[in-house]
Amino acid sequence: MAPKVVVLLSAGIDSPVAAHLLADAGFEVSLLYLDTRPFTDDRTVELVRELGKLLTDIHPDMDFYTSDFSGAEKEIAGNCNPHFQCILCRRMMYRAAKKLGDEIGAEAIATGESLGQVASQTLSNLVAEDDAVDITIHRPLIGLDKEEVITVAREIGTFDISTRPSVCCMLTPDGPRVRSTVKEVREQEEKMDVRGLVEGFIFQKVDG
């Protein structure tokens, strides 16, 4: 039986490539898009749906799920140090992916992260983010440079979709924390209702 993995999908270039590579490697992939409106726009949601449709056309056994994530975004923005916004957001996204994984029997979650590409993906921040969940996290792009990822994205047809205009996240802070520790990130989360937020994630399967 193929190992099952939940891949966090965004409108960007990286995560569709990660999902494709894992599916090509024999994983049973379920995509998860976390909808952050009103902190993104409708165009972004449409792009993600197009990416999900394209990926599930290429890999017919791939599933696609969505869930509202705006409550987590509001909780973080309203209670925590804004410089930790991206790190705390990633931790909550991992928890959402793990919850879906528990529901569908997935053995791991996966992301399109590559080392050092943005502030939330420095080595110390990845360590702090991994601390949020007790499940394996696969990062198939971790050692690739951007041009290698773009080459694959062009090959599978996702590049043109991912590079259309959209709003990524309106909550990205000026001066995001590029080095963090597990201790200080956990201290920030003490200001949040983490358990309640996780319980509130409800997943809907996208058909077609």
C-alpha positions in Angstrom: 0.0 0.0 0.0 1.3 3.5 -1.0 2.2 5.8 1.9 -0.5 8.5 2.3 0.6 12.2 2.8 -1.3 15.5 3.2 0.4 18.2 1.1 -0.3 21.9 2.1 -1.2 23.6 -1.2 -0.9 27.3 -2.0 -1.2 29.4 -5.1 2.6 29.7 -5.3 5.1 27.9 -7.5 6.6 25.5 -4.9 3.8 23.5 -3.3 2.2 22.2 -6.5 5.7 20.9 -7.5 6.1 19.2 -4.2 2.8 17.5 -4.5 3.6 16.3 -8.0 7.0 15.0 -7.0 5.6 13.1 -4.1 2.8 11.6 -6.3 5.4 10.6 -8.9 7.5 9.0 -6.2 4.6 6.7 -5.3 2.9 8.5 -2.4 -0.9 8.7 -2.2 -1.3 12.5 -2.0 -4.2 14.5 -0.6 -4.0 18.2 -1.2 -5.1 20.7 1.5 -5.8 24.4 0.9 -6.3 26.6 3.9 -8.5 29.6 2.9 -7.3 32.7 4.6 -9.8 35.2 3.2 -10.3 38.1 4.1 -6.4 38.2 4.4 -6.1 37.1 0.8 -8.4 37.7 -2.2 -10.8 35.7 -4.4 -8.2 35.5 -7.2 -5.9 33.5 -5.0 -8.6 31.0 -4.2 -9.4 30.6 -7.9 -5.7 30.0 -8.7 -5.5 27.3 -6.0 -8.6 25.6 -7.4 -7.1 25.6 -10.9 -3.9 24.2 -9.5 -5.8 21.5 -7.6 -7.8 20.6 -10.8 -4.6 20.4 -12.9 -2.8 18.2 -10.3 -5.8 15.9 -9.9 -6.0 15.6 -13.7 -2.4 14.6 -13.8 -2.7 12.3 -10.8 -6.3 10.9 -10.8 -5.9 9.2 -7.4 -5.0 12.6 -5.8 -7.7 14.1 -3.4 -8.2 17.8 -2.8 -9.6 19.3 0.5 -10.1 22.8 1.7 -10.8 24.4 5.1 -11.3 27.9 6.5 -8.2 29.2 8.2 -9.3 32.8 8.8 -10.0 32.2 12.5 -6.4 31.1 13.1 -5.1 34.1 11.3 -7.2 36.5 13.4 -6.2 34.8 16.6 -2.5 35.2 15.8 -2.8 38.7 14.6 -4.9 39.8 17.5 -2.9 38.3 20.3 0.8 37.6 19.3 3.9 39.5 18.5 3.6 40.4 14.8 7.2 39.5 14.1 6.3 35.8 14.8 3.2 35.9 12.5 4.6 33.7 9.7 6.1 31.2 12.1 2.9 30.9 14.1 0.8 30.7 11.0 2.9 27.8 9.7 2.6 25.9 13.0 -1.2 26.2 12.8 -1.2 25.1 9.2 0.8 22.0 10.2 -1.8 21.3 12.9 -4.6 21.6 10.4 -2.8 19.2 8.0 -2.2 16.7 10.8 -5.8 16.8 11.8 -6.9 16.0 8.2 -4.2 13.4 8.1 -5.6 11.8 11.3 -9.0 11.7 9.7 -8.0 10.1 6.4 -5.2 7.9 7.7 -2.2 9.8 6.4 1.2 8.9 7.7 2.9 12.3 7.0 2.3 15.8 5.9 4.3 17.7 3.3 5.1 21.3 2.2 6.8 23.1 -0.6 9.3 24.7 1.7 12.9 24.9 0.7 15.7 26.0 3.1 16.2 29.7 3.5 14.0 30.9 0.7 11.8 33.1 2.9 11.9 34.2 6.5 9.7 31.3 7.8 12.1 28.8 6.1 15.4 29.5 7.9 16.8 26.5 9.7 15.9 27.7 13.2 12.4 28.6 12.1 11.8 25.2 10.5 12.9 23.6 13.7 10.4 25.8 15.7 7.6 25.0 13.2 8.2 21.2 13.3 7.7 21.3 17.0 4.0 22.0 16.5 3.1 18.4 15.4 4.1 14.8 16.2 3.9 13.6 12.6 6.6 13.3 9.9 7.0 16.4 7.7 8.3 15.8 4.1 9.9 18.7 2.2 10.8 17.3 -1.2 12.1 20.7 -2.4 14.3 21.3 0.6 17.6 21.2 -1.3 16.5 22.5 -4.7 17.1 26.0 -5.9 14.3 28.1 -7.4 15.2 27.5 -11.0 15.0 23.8 -10.5 11.5 24.1 -9.1 10.5 26.4 -11.9 11.6 23.9 -14.5 9.4 21.2 -13.0 6.5 23.7 -12.7 6.8 24.6 -16.4 6.9 20.9 -17.3 3.6 20.1 -15.5 1.8 23.3 -16.4 1.5 24.9 -13.0 3.9 27.7 -13.5 1.7 30.0 -15.6 -1.1 29.6 -13.0 1.1 30.2 -10.0 2.6 33.4 -11.5 -0.7 35.2 -12.2 -1.4 38.3 -10.0 -2.8 37.4 -6.6 -2.6 38.5 -2.9 -0.5 36.0 -0.9 -1.1 37.3 2.7 -2.0 40.8 4.0 -0.7 39.9 7.4 3.0 39.4 6.5 4.8 41.7 8.9 7.6 44.2 8.3 10.7 42.6 9.8 9.5 39.0 10.2 11.5 37.0 12.7 14.2 35.0 10.8 15.6 33.2 13.8 13.5 31.8 16.6 13.6 29.2 19.3 10.9 26.6 20.3 10.7 28.2 23.7 9.8 31.7 22.5 7.4 30.4 19.9 5.6 28.3 22.5 5.4 31.4 24.7 3.6 33.3 21.9 1.1 30.4 21.5 0.2 30.6 25.2 -1.7 33.8 24.2 -3.8 31.7 21.7 -6.6 29.1 22.0 -4.6 26.6 20.0 -6.8 23.6 20.9 -10.0 25.4 20.1 -8.6 26.5 16.7 -7.6 23.0 15.8 -11.0 21.6 16.8 -12.6 24.3 14.5 -10.9 23.0 11.4 -13.6 21.4 9.2 -12.5 19.9 5.9 -14.5 19.8 2.7 -13.5 17.6 -0.3 -13.4 19.4 -3.6 -14.9 17.4 -6.4 -13.9 17.6 -10.1 
